[in-house]
């Protein structure tokens, strides 16, 4: 399979249409693309956002705060030197 990249203009159109509650199929039809292309683009954007916002410390703190038996560990200094 060969994949074509979406232009910045197409990416902005997808974002705008999704904000207007257009479905992936409606987006694809308006942009003359396959629904899988739109879906793949959205998956890539979501993965990139998760990579930017995820951190081990945030993950640890979320886990510890959800477990009452570990509440006293929240006061520990997590700084890595």
Residue pairs with C-beta under 8 A, 6 or more apart in sequence:
3 37
3 40
4 37
6 14
6 33
6 37
6 41
10 31
10 33
11 41
13 27
13 30
13 31
14 27
14 31
14 38
14 41
14 42
17 26
17 27
17 30
18 27
18 42
22 30
24 35
24 38
24 39
24 42
25 35
27 33
27 35
27 38
28 34
28 35
28 37
28 38
31 38
57 78
60 78
61 74
61 78
63 70
64 70
64 71
64 73
64 74
65 71
65 74
